Amino acid sequence: MNIIQLTPGAGAMYCGNCLRDNALVAALRQMGHRVTLVPLYLPLTLEQEDQSAGTPLFFGGVNVYLEQKFRLFRHAPFWFRHLLSSRALLRWAAGKAAKTQAAELGEMTLSMLRGEAGNQSRELDDLIHWLRKAEPHTDVVCLSNALLLGQARRLKSELRTPVVCTLQGEDSFLDALPASHRAICWQTLAERAAEVDAFISPSKYFANVMAERLGLPPSRIRVVLNGIDLAGFHPPTPVAGGSGNDSAQALAATRAAPVRKLQSASVLGYFARMCREKGLDTLIEAFVHLRGRERMKDLRLRVGGSCGPADEPFVNSLRRRLKQERLLEAVEFHPNLERSAKLAFLRGLSVFSVPARYGEAFGLYVLEAMAAGVPVAQPKTAAFPEIIDATGGGVLCAPGDPKALADAIADLLQEPERARALGQAGARAVFERFSSQSMASGCLRVFEEVRSPLAQAQALEMTGTGIGQSARDLQTH
């Protein structure tokens, strides 16, 4: 197949959606498909080889902003707008944009959702012009998230191709918009969603959320579980005398393991964006609870993940909280680690937790911790119960309750054999069912399902199946 993947970049910050899309494109290419990854807004910051290398960037963030703010700029010459889309300039501008909150983006979000009727219509013209020249025979266009739905109508009509959209947690962004724009943005999104051929959700939970909020019949949304690039992770040790399916037996055998003294080297870990939404403050409070217990007095906490200018005040407030409790020296902060350092970070943990307080659509960080063999403790909310149920790699606790989280973590730390079994079960499940290749296979099934009849007939003709006449018949109607 010939696939176009449109993905917004995050500039200098690591972005889970960017990492997912880049891994998806790499896996699809390994399967023999032609895939063009087109970055939007800002350059992609990635851990692995950039699959968008050599492809122009469209909807440059500087141009999008100026077109929104200044009517005259919407008539600026192409050469000037092209100059403002240089990757060097956009990486510099990304530092400024990182301080922008969703509450400040109401007008621009609505304009982008209006697509050809919005203030950035020239950017859409440029994208379509390039795609028609560079990829004249596109089988499907995949939008990275629903905030790009303003492009769907023109892409379908101009390229004569189906459009698929993946869902990746857009509700939290839209709900954070100011009241003056929140309802109209949701309404416009629902109108544009009706024009998309299929949606792909990373979990049943989020499929249900978006089906209700966009007024979509459940049949319009396919669930394809997310996967990660497993390069650098070590495959788990097979269960003696069986397959990965025996992981539950191994876990059951350790549930009655006697409580052992907590080892002094025990480390609690967090690896996600360092922000309130991901529940880092909840984990800090749980850590304070744990360190107040005699058997946990040597526990350490390591915090890693993306930290941009907008996150620094929040992180500094947590440092002050830890200093107040005389625990600052027991906590390490490791912002914006490269992949090799992230893998080493994960391998050094005893238990992992990212107690996100919003409705997380999936949570790739949970898979990464499991792939490293680390058991997880997550709130019993959003997509986390699905992941834990599918992998057996951790435990659940009441959401938004630092003490309940502390109790769940303490149970794992005080039962090392059980924790080890959970970690191994999670690792086996990720290697068996949550790789980027598994994700790519699931997405490909959806792409094949919506592929236009003309494209299917042309593909059959090219493979010499003798049914080429059907393509010519379709062209005459």
PENOR-V840178 format. One record per helix or strand of 3 or more residues. SS is the DSSP state (2 for helix, 1 for strand). FROM is the first residue (numbers start at 0). TO is the last residue. If there is no record, write none. Layout:
# PENOR-V840178
[[SS & FROM & TO] [SS & FROM & TO]]
This chain:
# PENOR-V840178
[[1 & 1 & 7] [2 & 15 & 29] [1 & 33 & 39] [2 & 60 & 68] [2 & 71 & 74] [2 & 77 & 82] [2 & 86 & 96] [2 & 101 & 103] [2 & 105 & 112] [2 & 114 & 116] [2 & 120 & 133] [1 & 139 & 142] [2 & 145 & 158] [1 & 161 & 166] [2 & 169 & 174] [2 & 178 & 192] [1 & 197 & 200] [2 & 203 & 213] [2 & 217 & 219] [1 & 220 & 222] [2 & 243 & 253] [1 & 266 & 270] [2 & 279 & 290] [2 & 293 & 295] [1 & 299 & 304] [2 & 308 & 323] [2 & 327 & 329] [1 & 330 & 334] [2 & 338 & 346] [2 & 363 & 370] [1 & 374 & 378] [2 & 383 & 390] [1 & 393 & 396] [2 & 401 & 413] [2 & 415 & 432] [2 & 435 & 449] [2 & 452 & 461] [2 & 468 & 474]]
